[in-house]
Amino acid sequence: MRNESTGGPPRRSPGPPRGARLPLRLLALGYLAVILLVPVAAVIWRAFGDGLAPVWQAVTAPDVLHALWLSLLIAAIAVPLNTVFGIACAVVLVRQRFPGRRLLDAVIDLPFAISPVVIGLALVLVYGQAGWLGSWLAERGIQVIFSLPGMVLATVFVSLPYVVREVAPVLREVGTDQEEAAWTLGASPLRAFLQVTLPAIRWGVAYGVVLTTARALGEFAAVTIVLTGAYAASLTLAVLALLVLLAMTRLQKGR
């Protein structure tokens, strides 16, 4: 609201009374503790409940090392795929107008609304032995479900929106003026995008890649082994995801 008495800039709202700030902070911190900190603390306590030696033994077990390596491999495949798709999809949504554009925009956010269990069931219905494409693929010796391709498909699906949603607003802000100037100088549309627009949206791309990586690592954090091994493996992947999110905060400062 503008300061009419002096004609100066708008006055900032004083906010809630000082006496009400402490209960609000306690409420926010209490809610955060119940939802986030207590479950994480429970995982850490169960992981180290019998000491450090069982945790190290469980983390270095062949099954756990294989699961961790598989998680990293899946992330290494899914993240580049979603990065390329995310940039291309953001360009389509921001710079083109076509029938069904709003539907495509809504479908991009579908992984936010659907449970991973439903996603897995859908993949089984399509690529399973009795699915739409399962028998055709089985005849050619291709197995999707309960193998690496199926896990990659599931990870790609759940981490699909992040690059799109981070790149689209940056791309909208950058506009097309610099690209059009490059066209007039003889650059092809692809070269102009790669050399002019892509560097301008690099922070949005990097931010989306970090979020996609964290989601991809977290999706396969559940390792089906016994007790301490499961807690230790999930804690290891949680630490990796936390390191990725810390990198995201660094990128946010640069952005």
C-alpha positions as CSV (number, residue, x, y, z in Angstrom):
1,M,0.0,0.0,0.0
2,R,1.4,3.4,-1.0
3,N,2.3,5.9,1.7
4,E,-0.2,8.7,0.9
5,S,1.0,11.1,3.6
6,T,4.5,11.4,2.1
7,G,4.0,10.2,-1.4
8,G,6.9,7.8,-0.8
9,P,7.3,4.1,-1.6
10,P,4.8,1.6,-0.2
11,R,5.1,0.8,3.4
12,R,6.0,-2.8,4.3
13,S,3.5,-4.7,6.4
14,P,4.7,-5.0,10.0
15,G,3.8,-8.7,10.0
16,P,2.4,-10.5,13.0
17,P,2.8,-9.1,16.5
18,R,6.1,-10.0,18.2
19,G,4.3,-12.0,20.8
20,A,2.8,-14.3,18.2
21,R,6.0,-15.0,16.4
22,L,7.4,-17.5,18.9
23,P,4.3,-19.8,18.8
24,L,4.4,-19.7,15.0
25,R,8.0,-20.7,15.0
26,L,7.4,-23.4,17.5
27,L,4.5,-24.7,15.4
28,A,6.5,-24.7,12.2
29,L,9.6,-26.4,13.8
30,G,7.4,-28.9,15.6
31,Y,5.6,-29.8,12.4
32,L,8.9,-30.2,10.6
33,A,10.3,-32.4,13.4
34,V,7.3,-34.7,13.3
35,I,7.2,-35.0,9.5
36,L,10.8,-35.0,8.6
37,L,13.4,-35.1,11.5
38,V,11.8,-37.9,13.6
39,P,11.6,-40.4,10.7
40,V,15.2,-39.6,9.6
41,A,16.4,-39.9,13.1
42,A,14.7,-43.3,13.5
43,V,16.5,-44.6,10.4
44,I,19.8,-43.3,11.7
45,W,19.2,-44.9,15.1
46,R,18.1,-48.2,13.7
47,A,21.1,-48.2,11.3
48,F,23.6,-47.6,14.1
49,G,21.7,-49.4,16.9
50,D,24.2,-52.2,17.0
51,G,27.3,-50.1,16.5
52,L,29.3,-49.0,13.5
53,A,30.7,-52.4,12.6
54,P,27.4,-54.0,11.5
55,V,26.6,-50.9,9.4
56,W,29.9,-51.1,7.6
57,Q,29.6,-54.8,7.1
58,A,26.1,-54.3,5.7
59,V,27.0,-51.4,3.4
60,T,30.0,-53.4,2.0
61,A,28.0,-56.6,1.4
62,P,27.8,-57.7,-2.2
63,D,24.0,-57.3,-2.4
64,V,24.1,-53.8,-1.0
65,L,27.0,-52.7,-3.2
66,H,25.1,-54.1,-6.2
67,A,22.0,-52.2,-5.2
68,L,23.9,-49.0,-4.7
69,W,25.7,-49.4,-8.0
70,L,22.4,-50.1,-9.7
71,S,20.9,-47.0,-8.2
72,L,23.8,-44.9,-9.5
73,L,23.6,-46.5,-12.9
74,I,19.9,-45.9,-13.2
75,A,20.4,-42.2,-12.3
76,A,23.2,-41.9,-14.8
77,I,20.8,-43.1,-17.5
78,A,17.6,-41.4,-16.5
79,V,19.1,-37.9,-15.7
80,P,20.6,-37.2,-19.2
81,L,17.4,-38.5,-20.8
82,N,15.2,-36.2,-18.8
83,T,17.6,-33.3,-19.2
84,V,17.4,-33.5,-23.0
85,F,13.7,-34.1,-23.0
86,G,13.1,-31.3,-20.4
87,I,14.9,-28.7,-22.4
88,A,13.1,-29.7,-25.6
89,C,9.8,-29.8,-23.9
90,A,10.3,-26.4,-22.2
91,V,11.1,-24.9,-25.6
92,V,7.9,-26.3,-27.1
93,L,5.8,-25.1,-24.2
94,V,7.2,-21.6,-24.0
95,R,7.8,-20.8,-27.7
96,Q,5.1,-22.6,-29.6
97,R,1.3,-22.4,-29.6
98,F,-0.6,-25.5,-30.8
99,P,-3.8,-27.5,-30.0
100,G,-3.3,-29.6,-26.9
101,R,-0.5,-27.4,-25.5
102,R,-2.3,-27.0,-22.2
103,L,-3.0,-30.7,-22.0
104,L,0.8,-31.4,-22.5
105,D,1.5,-28.8,-19.8
106,A,-0.7,-30.7,-17.4
107,V,0.6,-34.1,-18.3
108,I,4.1,-33.0,-17.5
109,D,3.0,-32.7,-13.8
110,L,1.4,-36.1,-13.8
111,P,4.3,-37.8,-11.8
112,F,3.6,-35.3,-9.0
113,A,0.1,-36.6,-8.6
114,I,0.5,-40.3,-9.1
115,S,2.0,-42.7,-6.6
116,P,5.1,-44.7,-7.6
117,V,3.1,-47.8,-6.9
118,V,0.6,-46.9,-9.5
119,I,3.4,-46.1,-11.9
120,G,4.9,-49.5,-11.3
121,L,1.6,-51.2,-11.9
122,A,1.1,-49.3,-15.1
123,L,4.5,-50.4,-16.4
124,V,3.6,-54.0,-15.5
125,L,0.3,-53.7,-17.4
126,V,2.2,-52.5,-20.5
127,Y,5.5,-54.3,-20.4
128,G,4.7,-57.4,-18.3
129,Q,4.3,-60.9,-19.6
130,A,0.6,-60.5,-19.9
131,G,0.8,-56.8,-20.8
132,W,0.1,-55.0,-24.1
133,L,3.7,-55.3,-25.3
134,G,5.0,-58.0,-23.0
135,S,4.4,-61.0,-25.2
136,W,5.8,-59.2,-28.3
137,L,8.9,-58.2,-26.4
138,A,9.3,-61.7,-24.8
139,E,9.3,-63.3,-28.2
140,R,12.3,-61.2,-29.1
141,G,14.1,-61.9,-25.9
142,I,13.6,-58.5,-24.4
143,Q,12.7,-58.3,-20.7
144,V,11.6,-54.9,-19.3
145,I,9.8,-55.7,-16.0
146,F,12.1,-56.8,-13.1
147,S,15.1,-55.7,-15.1
148,L,17.2,-52.6,-15.8
149,P,15.0,-51.2,-18.6
150,G,11.9,-51.3,-16.4
151,M,13.7,-49.5,-13.5
152,V,15.0,-46.9,-15.8
153,L,11.5,-46.3,-17.3
154,A,10.1,-45.9,-13.8
155,T,12.8,-43.5,-12.7
156,V,12.4,-41.5,-15.9
157,F,8.7,-41.2,-15.3
158,V,8.9,-40.1,-11.7
159,S,11.7,-37.5,-12.4
160,L,10.2,-36.2,-15.6
161,P,8.9,-32.7,-14.6
162,Y,11.9,-31.2,-12.8
163,V,14.0,-30.0,-15.7
164,V,10.9,-28.8,-17.6
165,R,9.6,-26.8,-14.6
166,E,13.0,-25.2,-13.9
167,V,13.9,-24.3,-17.5
168,A,10.6,-23.0,-18.7
169,P,10.4,-19.8,-16.6
170,V,14.1,-19.0,-17.3
171,L,13.5,-19.6,-21.0
172,R,10.4,-17.3,-20.9
173,E,12.4,-14.6,-19.2
174,V,15.4,-14.8,-21.7
175,G,13.1,-14.4,-24.7
176,T,14.2,-14.8,-28.3
177,D,15.8,-11.4,-29.1
178,Q,19.4,-12.7,-28.8
179,E,18.6,-15.8,-30.9
180,E,17.0,-13.7,-33.6
181,A,20.1,-11.5,-33.7
182,A,22.2,-14.6,-34.2
183,W,19.9,-15.7,-37.1
184,T,20.4,-12.4,-38.8
185,L,24.2,-13.0,-38.6
186,G,23.9,-16.3,-40.4
187,A,23.6,-18.8,-37.5
188,S,21.3,-21.7,-37.9
189,P,18.5,-22.0,-35.3
190,L,20.2,-25.0,-33.7
191,R,23.5,-23.3,-33.5
192,A,21.9,-20.1,-32.1
193,F,20.1,-22.0,-29.4
194,L,23.3,-24.0,-28.4
195,Q,25.6,-21.0,-28.4
196,V,23.3,-18.2,-27.3
197,T,20.2,-19.4,-25.4
198,L,21.6,-22.5,-23.7
199,P,24.3,-20.6,-21.9
200,A,21.7,-18.1,-20.8
201,I,19.5,-20.8,-19.2
202,R,22.3,-22.8,-17.8
203,W,21.4,-22.2,-14.2
204,G,17.8,-23.4,-14.7
205,V,19.2,-26.5,-16.5
206,A,21.7,-27.2,-13.7
207,Y,19.0,-26.7,-11.0
208,G,16.6,-29.1,-12.8
209,V,19.4,-31.7,-13.2
210,V,20.2,-31.5,-9.5
211,L,16.5,-32.1,-8.6
212,T,16.2,-34.9,-11.1
213,T,19.3,-36.6,-9.7
214,A,18.1,-36.3,-6.1
215,R,14.7,-37.8,-7.1
216,A,16.3,-40.6,-9.1
217,L,18.6,-41.6,-6.2
218,G,15.7,-41.5,-3.7
219,E,13.4,-43.6,-5.8
220,F,15.5,-46.7,-5.5
221,A,16.6,-46.2,-1.9
222,A,14.6,-49.2,-0.7
223,V,16.9,-52.3,-0.8
224,T,15.3,-55.6,0.0
225,I,17.8,-57.0,2.5
226,V,17.5,-57.8,6.2
227,L,17.1,-55.1,8.8
228,T,20.5,-53.5,9.4
229,G,21.5,-53.8,5.8
230,A,18.3,-52.1,4.7
231,Y,18.6,-49.2,7.1
232,A,22.3,-48.8,6.3
233,A,21.7,-48.8,2.5
234,S,18.8,-46.4,2.8
235,L,20.9,-44.1,5.0
236,T,23.7,-44.2,2.4
237,L,21.5,-43.2,-0.4
238,A,19.8,-40.6,1.8
239,V,23.3,-39.0,2.4
240,L,23.9,-39.0,-1.3
241,A,20.6,-37.3,-2.0
242,L,21.4,-34.8,0.8
243,L,24.8,-34.0,-0.8
244,V,22.9,-33.4,-4.1
245,L,20.5,-31.0,-2.4
246,L,23.4,-29.1,-0.8
247,A,24.8,-28.7,-4.3
248,M,21.4,-27.4,-5.3
249,T,21.6,-24.6,-2.7
250,R,25.0,-23.6,-4.1
251,L,23.6,-23.5,-7.6
252,Q,20.7,-21.4,-6.3
253,K,23.1,-18.7,-5.1
254,G,24.7,-18.6,-8.5
255,R,21.3,-18.5,-10.2
